[in-house]
């Protein structure tokens, strides 16, 4: 009986550990707000950056935008990038694959200086964050 209980508890623990296999956290350093008529780019103070962090989690093979109310995401893997699209159309996150950071950095200073972009749509306006992964 003890052996059965041990195997049962161990398998539950293993399933729990495997249930969340992907995680991305990004801390922004730049925020760009656009509205068609105006555009504002600003540096984000390090003390405030964690409050607007970007977190994507995989749970049971599905992806969620944790920092945006756990919105479901669609993952597209292409070249040096992984892009996660919010299924409700409210935005996306594009991440440079760490193993291809050097290759992506050749594209431009944007890819050289940042690891991800988070783009949110608010009506016809948008807010875009650029930052580094942690």
Secondary structure, DSSP 4 states (H G I P E B T S, - for coil): -HHHHHHHHHHHHHHHHHH---EEEEEEEEEEEE-SS-EEEEEPPHHHHGGG-EEEEEETTEEEEGGGTSEEEEEEEETTEEEEEETTSSEEEEEE-GGGHHHHHTT-HHHHH-SEEEEEEETTEEEEEEEEE-
